Amino acid sequence: MADLGNDPGALAGIWAAKAVGATAGAGVSLIYLLPKSRREAASRFLTGLSCGMIFGGPTGIWLVERLGIGGELSGAEVMLTGSAAASLCAWWVLGALARIAVRYGGRGGGA
């Protein structure tokens, strides 16, 4: 696997791959489950984009190690894949956490 370090020549490509992956993952999540309003669509897209940009590297490295394909992918491919996966999963994870919070959260009205 290519180094995801501080090589100035590869840095622009890594950031571009991260942005493209995060955008693709956020777009697929919108298509997979259509939003009810424009506000929800914007919120979901920005959440996916943020999570893809932030967690793309660690997610890509985890996926590559889990699948055992580290020697076959470049750093940009790892970043693209990780960003898309993190972005796509972000809304689903947040939705699951919201449902758990509603189910097990306090229903009482006071202290």
Secondary structure, 3 states (H helix, E strand, C coil): CCCCCCCHHHHHHHHHHHHHHHHHHHHHHHHHCCCCCHHHHHHHHHHHHHHHHHHHHHHHHHHHHHHCCHHHCCHHHHHHHHHHHHHHHHHHHHHHHHHHHHHHCCCCCCC
